[in-house]
Amino acid sequence: MSGQEPLAGLVAALLADDGSKTWPGAVPGRLGSVLGTMPAPARAGVRAAAAAVDAYAVVRTGRRLRGLAPHARETVLASLASRRSLLPVLDAVKVPVMLAAGTERMIHEEPAPPPVSAPQDPPLDCVPSAEWPDRSTADAVVVGSGAGGAVAARTLARAGMRVLVLEEGRRHTTAEFGRRTPLDRFGELYRDGGGTVALGNPPVVLPVGRAVGGTTVVNSGTCYRTPDHVLTRWRDEFGLGLADADSFGECLDEVERTLQVATAPLDVLGRNARTALLGAERLGWQAAPLRRNATGCKGSCQCVVGCPTGAKQSVQLSVLPDACAAGARIVTGAYVQRLLVEKDRPGGPRACGVLVRRPDGSELEILSPLVVVAAGALHSPPLLRRSGLGGHPRLGRNLAIHPAASVAGRFQEPVTAWRGVLQSVGVEELHSDGILIEATAGPPGMGSFVLPGVGRALRRELDGAESLATLGAMIADLPSGRVLGARRTLLRYDLARRDGERLMRAVEAMGRILFAAGAQEVLTGIPAAPKAYSQDELRETLRGLSAGQLHLSAFHPTGTVALGADPQTAPADTEGRLRGVQGVLIADGSALPSCPEVNPQLTIMATALAVSEAAASVAQRA
Ligand SMILES: Cc1cc2nc3c(=O)[nH]c(=O)nc-3n(C[C@H](O)[C@H](O)[C@H](O)COP(=O)(O)OP(=O)(O)OC[C@H]3O[C@@H](n4cnc5c(N)ncnc54)[C@H](O)[C@@H]3O)c2cc1C
């Protein structure tokens, strides 16, 4: 049986392809490329599901899905979808299919967007690892060029140190973003094609970036300052002096200046934003356009696949050029296998550099007395374990992810949510209860919201996607997750009961906003109960469901090498130094002691600034 045949059959069935339009026929090919970027288990899972559905069709009808008439395919799929236990499986398979379908539909049916003249990106001193010598030295190496790594590199370089940034991904330019389809960029900019999943009930999709600029290249550009109550907790409960409101406030100010943070103007926000504002206003709820690092944003709604106009000031356009101007250099395609550690020194073990693998498998070594670990909260713990530095019992634990659920509302008039700012409005009414709602859309098929149904029902949803407005809500979670593994990252996340309840409240609250704005129906994102036609019905429906039935995603992993005063509970000390070894600084999302309760990039950058300033002043005194 050819591997493509069952996939093509499943796609034809899911999209009710009756041959009347050309784009569904192109979806299997596109899906093949999507799967090609995903990790082998995810790929195998989708193919196995397709093969199982195909085999089921043979048992029921004597023919394979692809050979069936459209109505017969529909019957086979409807029979599977009627079994509640299979709904989550079908839903999981739909995610990559929708990615491919959204792209093909857009290419074939939407007018091509006007060409954008991409500005020249500011210069970076990037050298591919293939061209970097096998042995070299630096005053500091920074592993990872994302939010935290970029700021640490700039701070240390400005302090006069010879800094090398080592980044596994490659450099992508704004001009490239303008030339390629969103889906082509998606597969390349995200680690494992965006298919990172934390296992648990429910499983949570947890995508992270891999590129010069890290996850900031693909983030939505929302800029929240760390809330005061979070800083107070970090100072009082975790003994973090750096969380003092005044000094941390200065770090946040500095980061905001660099990223040119400002409130997005109303005229570019788009209808998705205006719908959220209207609904909140009618409820008397607190809501406003979000502050963002994208002055000059044209509302192309593609932040999560690399901004094609260069408006979003992700760190490869803002912080890293400053770092390079101060002398830092970036080695790309440089996977840090492990830190080099001198174990038998009189003062205790000390990091002395890193061992790096090039894409062709060859290795290079960089000697350096300071190693800044900024591989992101999901990848710093495995790196430390690979280096023999994973001994602290809390390393890899304490993972908070700020889990998110999405809801959509159908309106009489077109909303065309993918024209405008991708993440545009914040509804803060329930923030004191740990629920932050943001109007968030995405290129078709690429948002976190999964359209309900299969076959003709799904096709109707896809064809009517213009009239949907979408909201997402994140909840401040307990650190219920864990990063396992050394060679590869493995994730476990067990949603706490309290957080499950918060998520259900969040879904209901999003429904209220949409109904208040005039939605005719609300799509819950829950396969077992996909629609409600009134707020009362939504409330009633949700009462019978649990958060385990939600389709969850998360974008903000933190806390896995947390800073803190207590050596028993915090793997790193209050100035970011990894305990048990000298010369290792933690400067990424893993450093945060708990969920920051808002989109975290400013908090991560301000923390990286604080710890790297402290390290630079120690180095200058030495
Ligand atoms: C879709 C999406 C939307 C988001 N939107 C927002 C938003 O609007 N606002 C906000 O505040 N936050 C947002 N975030 C989150 C925010 O971007 C991240 O929290 C932040 O970038 C994390 O910073 P970091 O330094 O911890 O890691 P990253 O920025 O993830 O950087 C880590 C880097 O390390 C590299 N690396 C890993 N391992 C190695 C290794 N062994 N060797 C070499 N390099 C390695 C990776 O390739 C990566 O480039 C979003 C995230 C996602 C996924």
Ligand as a Chemical Component Dictionary entry (heavy atoms), coordinates in Angstrom:
data_LIG
# 
_chem_comp.id                   LIG 
_chem_comp.type                 NON-POLYMER 
_chem_comp.pdbx_formal_charge   0 
_chem_comp.three_letter_code    LIG 
# 
loop_
_chem_comp_atom.comp_id 
_chem_comp_atom.atom_id 
_chem_comp_atom.alt_atom_id 
_chem_comp_atom.type_symbol 
_chem_comp_atom.charge 
_chem_comp_atom.model_Cartn_x 
_chem_comp_atom.model_Cartn_y 
_chem_comp_atom.model_Cartn_z 
_chem_comp_atom.pdbx_ordinal 
LIG C1  C1  C 0 3.488  31.312 18.168 1  
LIG C2  C2  C 0 4.073  32.060 19.345 2  
LIG C3  C3  C 0 3.608  33.322 19.624 3  
LIG C4  C4  C 0 4.135  34.033 20.723 4  
LIG N1  N1  N 0 3.707  35.297 20.940 5  
LIG C5  C5  C 0 4.242  36.012 21.945 6  
LIG C6  C6  C 0 3.878  37.358 22.135 7  
LIG O1  O1  O 0 3.078  37.906 21.388 8  
LIG N2  N2  N 0 4.429  38.037 23.167 9  
LIG C7  C7  C 0 5.312  37.443 24.019 10 
LIG O2  O2  O 0 5.710  38.102 24.976 11 
LIG N3  N3  N 0 5.701  36.176 23.840 12 
LIG C8  C8  C 0 5.221  35.456 22.804 13 
LIG N4  N4  N 0 5.659  34.193 22.581 14 
LIG C9  C9  C 0 6.681  33.621 23.474 15 
LIG C10 C10 C 0 8.079  34.257 23.348 16 
LIG O3  O3  O 0 8.442  34.495 22.025 17 
LIG C11 C11 C 0 9.064  33.299 24.022 18 
LIG O4  O4  O 0 8.643  33.146 25.362 19 
LIG C12 C12 C 0 10.499 33.784 24.031 20 
LIG O5  O5  O 0 10.986 34.011 22.742 21 
LIG C13 C13 C 0 11.369 32.729 24.720 22 
LIG O6  O6  O 0 12.678 33.231 24.816 23 
LIG P1  P1  P 0 13.884 32.276 25.183 24 
LIG O7  O7  O 0 15.106 33.092 25.182 25 
LIG O8  O8  O 0 13.537 31.526 26.406 26 
LIG O9  O9  O 0 13.951 31.173 24.037 27 
LIG P2  P2  P 0 13.809 31.237 22.408 28 
LIG O10 O10 O 0 13.389 32.614 22.032 29 
LIG O11 O11 O 0 12.948 30.112 22.108 30 
LIG O12 O12 O 0 15.286 31.012 21.932 31 
LIG C14 C14 C 0 15.987 29.813 22.123 32 
LIG C15 C15 C 0 16.937 29.595 20.954 33 
LIG O13 O13 O 0 17.883 28.602 21.338 34 
LIG C16 C16 C 0 18.179 27.797 20.229 35 
LIG N5  N5  N 0 18.714 26.513 20.719 36 
LIG C17 C17 C 0 18.063 25.571 21.445 37 
LIG N6  N6  N 0 18.887 24.547 21.731 38 
LIG C18 C18 C 0 20.090 24.865 21.183 39 
LIG C19 C19 C 0 21.345 24.204 21.140 40 
LIG N7  N7  N 0 21.550 23.028 21.755 41 
LIG N8  N8  N 0 22.364 24.795 20.459 42 
LIG C20 C20 C 0 22.192 25.994 19.848 43 
LIG N9  N9  N 0 21.015 26.663 19.857 44 
LIG C21 C21 C 0 19.977 26.102 20.522 45 
LIG C22 C22 C 0 16.843 27.659 19.537 46 
LIG O14 O14 O 0 17.027 27.266 18.178 47 
LIG C23 C23 C 0 16.251 29.054 19.707 48 
LIG O15 O15 O 0 16.565 29.858 18.599 49 
LIG C24 C24 C 0 5.137  33.440 21.527 50 
LIG C25 C25 C 0 5.594  32.161 21.234 51 
LIG C26 C26 C 0 5.071  31.472 20.161 52 
LIG C27 C27 C 0 5.575  30.090 19.855 53 
# 
loop_
_chem_comp_bond.comp_id 
_chem_comp_bond.atom_id_1 
_chem_comp_bond.atom_id_2 
_chem_comp_bond.value_order 
_chem_comp_bond.pdbx_ordinal 
LIG C1  C2  SING 1  
LIG C2  C3  SING 2  
LIG C2  C26 DOUB 3  
LIG C3  C4  DOUB 4  
LIG C4  N1  SING 5  
LIG C4  C24 SING 6  
LIG N1  C5  DOUB 7  
LIG C5  C6  SING 8  
LIG C5  C8  SING 9  
LIG C6  O1  DOUB 10 
LIG C6  N2  SING 11 
LIG N2  C7  SING 12 
LIG C7  O2  DOUB 13 
LIG C7  N3  SING 14 
LIG N3  C8  DOUB 15 
LIG C8  N4  SING 16 
LIG N4  C9  SING 17 
LIG N4  C24 SING 18 
LIG C9  C10 SING 19 
LIG C10 O3  SING 20 
LIG C10 C11 SING 21 
LIG C11 O4  SING 22 
LIG C11 C12 SING 23 
LIG C12 O5  SING 24 
LIG C12 C13 SING 25 
LIG C13 O6  SING 26 
LIG O6  P1  SING 27 
LIG P1  O7  DOUB 28 
LIG P1  O8  SING 29 
LIG P1  O9  SING 30 
LIG O9  P2  SING 31 
LIG P2  O10 DOUB 32 
LIG P2  O11 SING 33 
LIG P2  O12 SING 34 
LIG O12 C14 SING 35 
LIG C14 C15 SING 36 
LIG C15 O13 SING 37 
LIG C15 C23 SING 38 
LIG O13 C16 SING 39 
LIG C16 N5  SING 40 
LIG C16 C22 SING 41 
LIG N5  C17 SING 42 
LIG N5  C21 SING 43 
LIG C17 N6  DOUB 44 
LIG N6  C18 SING 45 
LIG C18 C19 SING 46 
LIG C18 C21 DOUB 47 
LIG C19 N7  SING 48 
LIG C19 N8  DOUB 49 
LIG N8  C20 SING 50 
LIG C20 N9  DOUB 51 
LIG N9  C21 SING 52 
LIG C22 O14 SING 53 
LIG C22 C23 SING 54 
LIG C23 O15 SING 55 
LIG C24 C25 DOUB 56 
LIG C25 C26 SING 57 
LIG C26 C27 SING 58 
# 
